[in-house]
Amino acid sequence: MDVRRLVQLVDNAFPKSISTKQGITLERKIYIIGDSENNSLLSDQNNNSNDDEIYWYFKDRKNPTVENIIKTQIFQLIDENLGKLYKKKSKKIYENDLDWSINKREEMFTSNMIYITYWDCKQNSVALFLSILSCEETYILENNDQGEVLYLYEIHITKEYQRQGIGERLIKDYLIEKLIKPLKIERQDNNFIGLELTVFSENNDAQNFYFNKIQMQYTFGSPRDEIINVMKRITRSFDEKLGEHCEDNKLPSLNDKKKQLYRKSIRKPEYYILVFPV
Ligand SMILES: CC(C)(COP(=O)(O)OP(=O)(O)OC[C@H]1O[C@@H](n2cnc3c(N)ncnc32)[C@H](O)[C@@H]1OP(=O)(O)O)[C@@H](O)C(=O)NCCC(=O)NCCS
């Protein structure tokens, strides 16, 4: 979808400031990665001195201030929250040997990515942000193999403001109710499905959040847990226990023995893909 229209919707959906339980007011700033094609169309709006705190970054006309905010402040929040996990998974998810920070920083400059950030202005630091991108995806729901979604690339809240209900408000009240639902009505087609995102299978806190607070579901094509039979380590005591369980001290049949040689185990994928259809 047209990124300029999406930015207007974001501007209407997300309040200019939000308050934390500690009584801190966080101020909104929006950053958009524009590509050169949009450059001429947007040049009149661009300039990073906008009153609405909406800043465009163009790849062919780099803006060092915005580049620096994305590469340092916003990146730092990801690093603090999930850096260790990204480091561990980088090779598998990015399919190369580069450090996760290089891969992540490159991904962060994907064309048309929109960053909705909230700043602690006294500290001059990013307290939280979401990044979204409109894109086509496959295997989202069982009955349609392709559709458009709003992809939530990242959502990060600094530790001191987590578990205050801010994440729920950002996704449910602003992103879904005020942006995605109106977008669905505006589109007037069935091709637009809703909100989609990826979550690491090891990130249990975020999974609890998405399943319990937002009521998201797995996409049709999401990797899932697999139940596998793992062979037990055979020890002398295991062999003796098998003997004890046999009536009349008969030796266990080969079939019984085989059954007991395995235990069920769950093999988790690297990540799951979740959707909230509207
Ligand atoms: C996940 C995240 C966005 C949720 O936002 P939030 O404002 O903290 O969440 P809310 O207060 O609205 O909801 C809290 C619920 O989320 C889950 N949750 C979030 N953080 C948790 C934590 N550290 N420990 C346990 N549960 C947690 C729980 O289900 C919790 O419910 P509860 O408080 O009733 O037990 C935020 O915690 C965060 O930024 N986490 C680190 C980064 C991250 O994992 N991002 C998601 C990447 S896919």
The ligand as an SDF file (V2000), in Angstrom:
LIG
                    3D

 48 50  0  0  0  0  0  0  0  0999 V2000
    6.5070   -7.9440   24.9000 C   0  0  0  0  0  0  0  0  0  0  0  0
    6.2450   -6.4860   25.2660 C   0  0  0  0  0  0  0  0  0  0  0  0
    6.1340   -5.6420   24.0020 C   0  0  0  0  0  0  0  0  0  0  0  0
    4.9000   -6.4260   26.0080 C   0  0  0  0  0  0  0  0  0  0  0  0
    4.6230   -5.1200   26.3730 O   0  0  0  0  0  0  0  0  0  0  0  0
    4.2740   -4.7710   27.9020 P   0  0  0  0  0  0  0  0  0  0  0  0
    3.8700   -3.3490   27.9720 O   0  0  0  0  0  0  0  0  0  0  0  0
    5.4000   -5.1810   28.7660 O   0  0  0  0  0  0  0  0  0  0  0  0
    3.0310   -5.7560   28.1230 O   0  0  0  0  0  0  0  0  0  0  0  0
    1.6660   -5.4620   28.8990 P   0  0  0  0  0  0  0  0  0  0  0  0
    1.9520   -4.8170   30.2180 O   0  0  0  0  0  0  0  0  0  0  0  0
    0.7000   -4.7880   28.0130 O   0  0  0  0  0  0  0  0  0  0  0  0
    1.1990   -6.9720   29.1150 O   0  0  0  0  0  0  0  0  0  0  0  0
    1.9430   -7.7600   30.0160 C   0  0  0  0  0  0  0  0  0  0  0  0
    1.8360   -9.2160   29.6350 C   0  0  0  0  0  0  0  0  0  0  0  0
    2.8220   -9.5660   28.6850 O   0  0  0  0  0  0  0  0  0  0  0  0
    3.5330  -10.7470   29.1170 C   0  0  0  0  0  0  0  0  0  0  0  0
    4.8550  -10.2870   29.5820 N   0  0  0  0  0  0  0  0  0  0  0  0
    5.4920   -9.2000   29.0950 C   0  0  0  0  0  0  0  0  0  0  0  0
    6.6940   -9.0690   29.6780 N   0  0  0  0  0  0  0  0  0  0  0  0
    6.8370  -10.0850   30.5380 C   0  0  0  0  0  0  0  0  0  0  0  0
    7.8800  -10.4810   31.4370 C   0  0  0  0  0  0  0  0  0  0  0  0
    9.0280   -9.8140   31.5200 N   0  0  0  0  0  0  0  0  0  0  0  0
    7.6790  -11.5610   32.1900 N   0  0  0  0  0  0  0  0  0  0  0  0
    6.5320  -12.2620   32.1080 C   0  0  0  0  0  0  0  0  0  0  0  0
    5.5010  -11.9230   31.2700 N   0  0  0  0  0  0  0  0  0  0  0  0
    5.6520  -10.8490   30.4830 C   0  0  0  0  0  0  0  0  0  0  0  0
    2.6770  -11.3270   30.2270 C   0  0  0  0  0  0  0  0  0  0  0  0
    1.6500  -12.0960   29.6060 O   0  0  0  0  0  0  0  0  0  0  0  0
    2.0890  -10.0720   30.8490 C   0  0  0  0  0  0  0  0  0  0  0  0
    0.8830  -10.3050   31.4960 O   0  0  0  0  0  0  0  0  0  0  0  0
    0.8000  -10.1670   33.0920 P   0  0  0  0  0  0  0  0  0  0  0  0
    1.5320   -8.9090   33.4550 O   0  0  0  0  0  0  0  0  0  0  0  0
   -0.6870  -10.1090   33.3480 O   0  0  0  0  0  0  0  0  0  0  0  0
    1.4520  -11.3940   33.5970 O   0  0  0  0  0  0  0  0  0  0  0  0
    7.3390   -5.9010   26.2000 C   0  0  0  0  0  0  0  0  0  0  0  0
    7.3400   -6.6180   27.4090 O   0  0  0  0  0  0  0  0  0  0  0  0
    8.7370   -5.9110   25.5920 C   0  0  0  0  0  0  0  0  0  0  0  0
    9.1590   -4.9400   24.9920 O   0  0  0  0  0  0  0  0  0  0  0  0
    9.4650   -7.0110   25.7890 N   0  0  0  0  0  0  0  0  0  0  0  0
   10.8690   -7.1400   25.3210 C   0  0  0  0  0  0  0  0  0  0  0  0
   10.9860   -7.1360   23.8170 C   0  0  0  0  0  0  0  0  0  0  0  0
   10.1770   -8.2090   23.1590 C   0  0  0  0  0  0  0  0  0  0  0  0
   10.2100   -9.3660   23.5180 O   0  0  0  0  0  0  0  0  0  0  0  0
    9.4530   -7.7900   22.1130 N   0  0  0  0  0  0  0  0  0  0  0  0
    8.6450   -8.6790   21.3160 C   0  0  0  0  0  0  0  0  0  0  0  0
    9.4550   -9.1250   20.1560 C   0  0  0  0  0  0  0  0  0  0  0  0
    8.5390  -10.2390   19.1430 S   0  0  0  0  0  0  0  0  0  0  0  0
  1  2  1  0
  2  3  1  0
  2  4  1  0
  2 36  1  0
  4  5  1  0
  5  6  1  0
  6  7  2  0
  6  8  1  0
  6  9  1  0
  9 10  1  0
 10 11  2  0
 10 12  1  0
 10 13  1  0
 13 14  1  0
 14 15  1  0
 15 16  1  0
 15 30  1  0
 16 17  1  0
 17 18  1  0
 17 28  1  0
 18 19  1  0
 18 27  1  0
 19 20  2  0
 20 21  1  0
 21 22  1  0
 21 27  2  0
 22 23  1  0
 22 24  2  0
 24 25  1  0
 25 26  2  0
 26 27  1  0
 28 29  1  0
 28 30  1  0
 30 31  1  0
 31 32  1  0
 32 33  2  0
 32 34  1  0
 32 35  1  0
 36 37  1  0
 36 38  1  0
 38 39  2  0
 38 40  1  0
 40 41  1  0
 41 42  1  0
 42 43  1  0
 43 44  2  0
 43 45  1  0
 45 46  1  0
 46 47  1  0
 47 48  1  0
M  END
$$$$
